[in-house]
Every structure is written in C-alpha cells, then in structure tokens.
Amino acid sequence: MKKKILSVLMAGALCTGLLAGCGGGKEASTSSSQAADNAATATDDNTLTVWCWDPAFNINAMNEAAKVYQKDHPDFKLNVVETPWPDLQTKLNTAGVAGDLSTLPDVFLMQDNAFWKNQISFPDVFADLTATKAFDFTQFAPGKLAYSTVNNVNYGVPFDNGTVISAYRTDILEQAGYTVDDLTDIDWDRYIEIGKDVLAKTGKPLLSSMANESDIIMIILQSTGASLFDDKGDPNIVGNETLKKALETYKKLEESGVMVLVNDWDQYITTMNTETVAGTINGCWIMGSIRAAEDQSGKWAVTNLPKLAGVGEQTNYSNNGGSSWAVNAGSKKKDLAVDFLAKTFAGSTDLYDNILPSGALATWLPAGGTAAYSEKVEFFGGQEVYKLLTDFASKTPKNNTGVYYYEARDAVAAAATNIVAGADVDSELKTVQDTVNFAMGK
C-alpha cells in the first residue's frame, strides 16, 4: 500500500485549478504530532484524538473535517497523531490482545483489506456504527462499504476511493484507428483483440503490471461480485470458476503481448510516463502517477474496465485499495466521535470539495453532485473525471475480504506466475486453497 499512497500524494496536482474555489473559514483548532506512547486520548471532553498516516492526504482530510465541524461546534478540537499503518496495526494488536482499549485513540484509520481481519480478531475494539443510527450508509458506494461491514453490521465510515479505472493514451489509440469509446463497456476478449491490433500497429502494449502481484486478478474477480472467501470467511478457491477464468484471462493477456510484466513499482510507473504502454488499469489513485508526466497533458482519457463475460455479475467496475475510519468502542467520547464523522465524512459536501485538490475522491455519493466534481480536467482531455469516478464507485460489486485476505492474495499471485509459465490452473488453485487453509490452521 505504501506505493499506492505515494501515487495518491502526487494526485494533488490533478486539481490545482480547484484550489481557488475551495471553502475558506477560520483555522481549525487542530494539531498533528508523531505517534507517542503517552495517553492515547485527550482528557478534554471536546477534543478527539485520531490516528492515521500521510500528512498530505489522510491527515489533511481530518484537519479539514475539523474545520467543517467547528462551524457548528466552535469548542471542538482535534488532535491528529501521525501513525504509520504498520505501527497502527501493531498498537491495535497489542490493545486487542490485552483487552485494554484505553491505549487506543477515539478514531483511527483502517486499511480496507485489513478491516475484516481486525474486526473479527478484536471485535470489542470496533464500535457498532449501525446501532448509532447516525449514518445513512445507503449513501456510500456498496462495493466500498462492504470492506467495513461484517455480518451485516457497519464498523467503519468509508473514506478514500479506490475505484478502478482504465486510462488510455488517446493519441496512441488514434494511431491504431481507435478511440476511448471503443474500449468502453467492453469485455476482456474484445480488450485483447483491440490490444493485439494496437500492439501490431504501434508497438505499444495496452497494459503493464508487476510480476508476482495479483492486483489485476483481484480487480477482475471483484468486478464479477466474486471473492476469495465466502460470506462466512471460509476459502472459496477450489471450484471457483470465476477465479479460474480470471487467471486464464491473465495468462491470455501476457501471452498475447497485450500486457507486459515488470519487476517493481518504479518500472511500472516508468512504462506509463515514458510511453512504453498505451494505458493502465488500476485504482483511481494511479492518476497521480500518470499526471507526473506533464508533457502528456491532454493525451489521456479515463473509462471503465473490461468485464469478464459469462460469469458472475459481469460488470465493468471494481475497486483496488482504500481505507475507512473506525471508532474505538471503548472511547469515553464515542458519541462525539460518531457525531463528528456523521456530520463530516458522512454528511458534508463542503468537506469533499475542500479535500478534492489532494486527490481524495469521495465514495460518499452525494459529493459527486457538487460543482467541484463536475470540473473538467484538462490533463484527461477535458473529461469530468471526478464525476465519472463517483458513478463508477456506485456500480462496483461487493467483495468479501475475509480474515486471511492478504495470505490468499499472495498465494494467488504465486499461482499466476506459475500459470503464466505453463502450470495447470486447477492444480494451482488447489495449492492456493491448501496454502490458505494452512494459514488458517485447518
């Protein structure tokens, strides 16, 4: 996720034109500090303590939320403690095992893919937000909401948007006789067909991806509404025809030359910035990395991803990455924390307008209806990119991450490498299932 956060940091350049239109107001009484071992929450009844990472993104969003909340609650204060995700996870583990929630802050940020594992492992840590009746969770994108929903109970307030996009170099497509419309609402077979033609005419693959990573496969899987785990959190791998077809599609992409595999993140970004490839498919946070090549302004366009025909829900929408806010169930200021989140991240279009310049794209659907989200982005050919992404998010199917999601992802990545090298798909799926079962102690 570190590399994804780096991409989001660069996304601030996407919306510099919106800065002048951002809401003003007085400076919020907030503070940011490095994580320390002292008291986790302030004694002042009007002060909330929050743990999160990334000053330019998550911490900035929290401080902007404080400004919004202070308009009606002038005595409110916010203490944001910069806490890298690995440190936050360690502290959460320690508190959960010890059963001492006083060592945790009032509010903390959770990586979406780790939410289920932590809530199921430490159920007493997470406040039941459904029971508060303070939130209208129907106003969040369902695919995003599912990450922090366990057994039909909401334990998180969705934050940043990991909605998947397909981004293409329109000038390269035109050389091969195509437009971005030709790659909109298509399936993977058509994508590969067009990709072969573009490769033959321009020498450019449509896609690059990191070897030994499973992002593309997971993106395909979620687009169908399928998961690596069932509703009970048990592995759903052997006999999962959607996963099998996703792996077969991955192999076709590589064998056809439409997708080129690279060794690391830097090489992946370089393929886009140096015109080695004609596009990419990833979470929308990748736009920051694309935008880093300023000389390519106006030469990119965004659309949805190909669907996997013949299985599942067959949508052109998915998600990759993101995080959500959680409330400490043991906090003495739980009511204040709930009200703060409900009236900001789940209730303020002004907040989302104000943090849009940082690249923070909302999964709270009402935010997509504001003027800021209708701004045309010159870099992407004048498209209303943010409005488009909000629409994509609303159509993304749910995904069951399960407690052992990361272990399963890694096992699938290893299987994909073997399958590309010629291994039998069914045999590899059996190995993945065995690996996950071993991790689960089965």
PEGI-V262860 format. One record per residue. N is the residue number from 1. SS is DSSP state (2 for helix, 1 for strand, 0 for the rest). OMEGA is omega in degrees with one decimal (none if undefined). D_CENTER is the distance of its C-alpha to the mean C-alpha in whole Angstrom. Layout:
# PEGI-V262860
<<N;SS;OMEGA;D_CENTER> <N;SS;OMEGA;D_CENTER>>
This chain:
# PEGI-V262860
<<1;0;-179.7;9> <2;2;-178.2;12> <3;2;178.0;12> <4;2;177.9;9> <5;2;178.3;10> <6;2;178.5;13> <7;2;-179.4;12> <8;2;178.5;10> <9;2;-179.3;14> <10;2;-177.0;15> <11;2;179.2;14> <12;2;-178.8;16> <13;2;-177.2;19> <14;2;-169.3;18> <15;2;-178.1;19> <16;2;-180.0;22> <17;2;-179.1;24> <18;2;-174.4;23> <19;2;-177.2;24> <20;2;-177.1;27> <21;2;-177.6;26> <22;0;-178.4;24> <23;0;178.9;26> <24;0;-179.4;28> <25;0;-176.4;30> <26;0;177.9;31> <27;0;178.5;30> <28;0;175.2;28> <29;0;-178.1;29> <30;1;175.1;27> <31;1;176.5;27> <32;1;-179.1;24> <33;1;176.4;26> <34;1;179.2;25> <35;0;180.0;24> <36;0;-177.4;28> <37;0;179.8;30> <38;0;-176.9;32> <39;0;-174.6;31> <40;0;-178.2;27> <41;0;-176.4;28> <42;0;178.8;31> <43;0;179.1;34> <44;0;-177.5;34> <45;0;-177.9;33> <46;0;-177.8;31> <47;1;173.8;29> <48;1;173.5;26> <49;1;-177.2;24> <50;1;171.6;21> <51;1;172.3;19> <52;1;-177.0;16> <53;0;173.8;15> <54;0;-178.4;15> <55;2;-175.1;18> <56;2;-173.6;17> <57;2;-175.7;13> <58;2;-179.6;13> <59;2;175.8;17> <60;2;-179.7;18> <61;2;179.0;16> <62;2;179.7;18> <63;2;175.6;21> <64;2;177.2;21> <65;2;178.0;20> <66;2;178.7;23> <67;2;179.5;25> <68;2;-176.8;24> <69;2;-177.9;25> <70;2;178.7;29> <71;0;178.4;30> <72;0;-179.3;31> <73;0;-171.7;31> <74;0;-179.5;33> <75;0;-176.7;33> <76;0;176.2;30> <77;1;-179.1;29> <78;1;175.8;25> <79;1;-179.4;25> <80;1;179.8;22> <81;1;179.6;22> <82;1;-175.7;20> <83;0;178.4;19> <84;0;-176.1;17> <85;2;179.6;15> <86;2;178.2;17> <87;2;179.4;20> <88;2;179.6;18> <89;2;178.8;18> <90;2;179.8;22> <91;2;177.7;23> <92;2;177.2;21> <93;2;-178.2;23> <94;2;-179.7;26> <95;2;-178.3;26> <96;2;180.0;25> <97;2;-178.7;28> <98;2;-176.3;31> <99;0;-179.2;30> <100;0;-176.6;30> <101;2;179.3;28> <102;2;178.4;30> <103;2;-179.8;28> <104;0;179.1;24> <105;0;178.2;24> <106;0;-178.3;23> <107;1;176.6;20> <108;1;-178.6;17> <109;1;-179.8;13> <110;1;169.2;12> <111;1;-175.7;9> <112;2;-176.1;8> <113;2;178.3;9> <114;2;-172.5;12> <115;2;-178.3;13> <116;2;-177.0;15> <117;2;-178.1;17> <118;2;-178.6;18> <119;2;-179.7;19> <120;2;179.5;21> <121;2;-176.4;22> <122;0;-174.0;23> <123;0;-177.9;23> <124;0;-177.0;26> <125;0;-168.8;23> <126;1;177.4;21> <127;0;175.1;22> <128;0;-177.3;22> <129;0;176.2;21> <130;0;-176.7;22> <131;0;-179.2;26> <132;0;-177.3;26> <133;0;-179.6;26> <134;0;-173.7;24> <135;0;169.7;21> <136;0;-174.5;21> <137;2;176.1;18> <138;2;-179.8;19> <139;2;175.8;17> <140;1;177.5;14> <141;0;-175.4;12> <142;2;-179.1;13> <143;2;177.6;10> <144;2;-176.2;8> <145;2;-175.6;11> <146;2;-178.1;12> <147;2;-177.1;10> <148;2;178.0;13> <149;1;-178.0;15> <150;1;-178.2;18> <151;0;176.8;21> <152;0;176.8;21> <153;1;179.9;21> <154;1;179.7;18> <155;0;-178.5;17> <156;0;173.0;14> <157;1;-177.2;14> <158;1;179.8;10> <159;0;-168.8;9> <160;1;-169.1;7> <161;0;175.8;5> <162;0;-179.3;3> <163;1;-176.2;6> <164;1;174.9;8> <165;1;161.8;11> <166;1;178.6;15> <167;1;-174.5;16> <168;1;170.1;20> <169;1;-175.1;23> <170;2;-179.6;25> <171;2;178.0;28> <172;2;176.6;28> <173;2;-178.7;27> <174;2;177.3;31> <175;2;-180.0;33> <176;0;177.0;32> <177;0;-178.0;33> <178;0;171.2;29> <179;0;179.3;27> <180;2;177.4;24> <181;2;178.9;25> <182;2;-179.5;26> <183;2;178.8;23> <184;0;178.6;21> <185;0;178.4;21> <186;0;173.7;23> <187;1;-174.7;22> <188;2;177.9;22> <189;2;178.5;26> <190;2;177.7;26> <191;2;-179.6;24> <192;2;178.2;25> <193;2;177.8;29> <194;2;-179.0;28> <195;2;177.3;26> <196;2;-179.0;29> <197;2;178.0;31> <198;2;179.2;29> <199;2;-178.8;30> <200;2;-174.8;33> <201;2;-175.3;34> <202;2;-175.7;32> <203;0;-176.7;31> <204;0;169.9;28> <205;1;177.8;25> <206;0;-166.2;22> <207;1;168.7;20> <208;1;179.3;19> <209;1;179.2;17> <210;1;173.8;18> <211;0;179.3;20> <212;0;172.6;20> <213;0;-175.6;16> <214;0;-174.5;15> <215;2;-177.9;11> <216;2;-179.1;14> <217;2;179.1;15> <218;2;176.8;12> <219;2;178.6;11> <220;2;-176.5;15> <221;2;-178.1;15> <222;2;-179.8;12> <223;2;-179.8;14> <224;0;-175.3;17> <225;0;179.8;16> <226;0;-177.5;17> <227;0;174.2;16> <228;0;-178.9;17> <229;1;176.9;19> <230;0;-175.9;21> <231;0;179.8;21> <232;0;-179.6;23> <233;0;178.1;21> <234;0;-178.8;23> <235;1;177.3;22> <236;0;-170.7;22> <237;0;175.4;23> <238;0;-177.4;27> <239;0;177.4;28> <240;0;-174.5;24> <241;2;178.3;25> <242;2;177.5;22> <243;2;178.5;20> <244;2;-179.3;24> <245;2;177.2;23> <246;2;178.3;20> <247;2;177.4;22> <248;2;177.1;25> <249;2;177.5;23> <250;2;179.2;21> <251;2;178.6;25> <252;2;179.0;26> <253;2;-178.2;24> <254;2;-177.5;25> <255;2;-178.0;28> <256;2;-175.7;29> <257;0;179.3;28> <258;0;175.4;25> <259;1;175.8;22> <260;1;-179.9;23> <261;1;179.5;22> <262;1;-170.7;22> <263;0;-174.9;22> <264;0;-176.2;20> <265;2;-178.8;17> <266;2;178.3;20> <267;2;178.3;21> <268;2;179.4;18> <269;2;-179.1;18> <270;2;-179.9;22> <271;2;178.7;22> <272;2;-174.3;20> <273;2;-179.2;22> <274;0;174.4;25> <275;0;175.2;25> <276;0;178.9;25> <277;1;-178.0;23> <278;0;-179.6;23> <279;1;175.6;19> <280;1;174.3;16> <281;1;-177.6;13> <282;1;173.4;10> <283;1;-173.8;6> <284;2;175.8;8> <285;2;179.9;8> <286;2;-179.9;10> <287;2;178.0;13> <288;2;178.8;14> <289;2;177.0;15> <290;2;-176.1;17> <291;2;-179.4;18> <292;0;177.2;20> <293;0;-172.9;23> <294;2;-178.8;24> <295;2;179.8;27> <296;2;179.9;25> <297;0;-179.9;24> <298;0;-176.5;25> <299;0;-179.4;25> <300;1;173.0;21> <301;1;-175.8;20> <302;1;173.1;17> <303;1;-179.1;17> <304;0;-177.3;15> <305;0;176.8;15> <306;0;177.5;18> <307;1;177.1;19> <308;0;-174.0;21> <309;0;170.9;24> <310;0;-180.0;26> <311;0;172.1;24> <312;0;-176.6;22> <313;0;176.3;20> <314;0;177.4;20> <315;0;176.1;18> <316;0;-172.7;16> <317;0;179.5;13> <318;0;-178.2;10> <319;1;176.3;6> <320;0;178.8;4> <321;0;178.5;3> <322;0;-178.0;3> <323;1;-178.3;7> <324;1;179.6;10> <325;1;177.3;13> <326;1;179.6;16> <327;1;177.1;20> <328;1;-177.8;23> <329;0;-179.5;25> <330;0;-178.9;28> <331;0;175.9;27> <332;0;179.7;31> <333;0;-178.3;29> <334;2;-179.2;26> <335;2;178.0;28> <336;2;179.8;27> <337;2;179.4;23> <338;2;-179.2;23> <339;2;178.6;25> <340;2;-178.8;23> <341;2;-178.4;19> <342;2;-175.8;21> <343;0;178.2;22> <344;0;-176.4;20> <345;0;177.1;16> <346;0;-176.8;17> <347;0;-176.0;20> <348;0;173.8;21> <349;2;178.0;20> <350;2;179.6;22> <351;2;-176.7;19> <352;2;173.3;16> <353;2;-175.6;19> <354;2;-177.6;20> <355;2;178.8;16> <356;2;178.9;16> <357;2;179.0;17> <358;2;-177.2;15> <359;0;-178.8;12> <360;0;-177.7;11> <361;0;-171.1;10> <362;1;163.9;11> <363;0;170.3;10> <364;1;-165.7;14> <365;2;179.2;15> <366;2;-179.6;19> <367;2;-178.1;17> <368;2;-178.6;17> <369;2;-178.0;21> <370;0;-179.4;22> <371;0;-178.9;24> <372;2;-178.8;21> <373;2;177.0;18> <374;2;179.1;21> <375;0;177.1;22> <376;0;-177.0;23> <377;1;-175.0;21> <378;2;-177.2;24> <379;2;-179.7;22> <380;2;172.7;21> <381;0;179.9;24> <382;0;177.5;24> <383;1;170.7;21> <384;0;-169.1;20> <385;2;-173.1;16> <386;2;175.1;15> <387;2;179.0;17> <388;2;-177.8;16> <389;2;176.9;12> <390;2;176.6;13> <391;2;178.3;15> <392;2;-177.6;13> <393;2;-178.1;10> <394;2;-176.4;14> <395;0;-176.3;15> <396;0;178.8;12> <397;0;178.5;13> <398;0;-179.4;13> <399;0;175.9;12> <400;0;-177.6;14> <401;0;-178.8;13> <402;0;-178.3;16> <403;0;-174.0;18> <404;0;-176.5;18> <405;2;-177.0;15> <406;2;177.0;15> <407;2;-180.0;18> <408;2;177.8;18> <409;2;-179.0;15> <410;2;179.5;18> <411;2;177.2;21> <412;2;178.2;19> <413;2;178.0;19> <414;2;178.6;22> <415;2;-179.8;24> <416;2;177.9;22> <417;2;179.7;24> <418;2;-179.1;27> <419;2;176.4;27> <420;2;-179.7;27> <421;0;175.0;30> <422;0;-179.0;32> <423;0;178.9;31> <424;0;-175.4;31> <425;2;-178.1;28> <426;2;178.5;29> <427;2;179.1;31> <428;2;177.0;27> <429;2;176.5;26> <430;2;178.2;29> <431;2;177.6;28> <432;2;-179.7;24> <433;2;179.6;25> <434;2;179.8;28> <435;2;-179.6;26> <436;2;177.8;23> <437;2;178.3;27> <438;2;179.0;28> <439;2;-179.3;25> <440;0;-179.9;25> <441;0;-179.7;29> <442;0;none;30>>
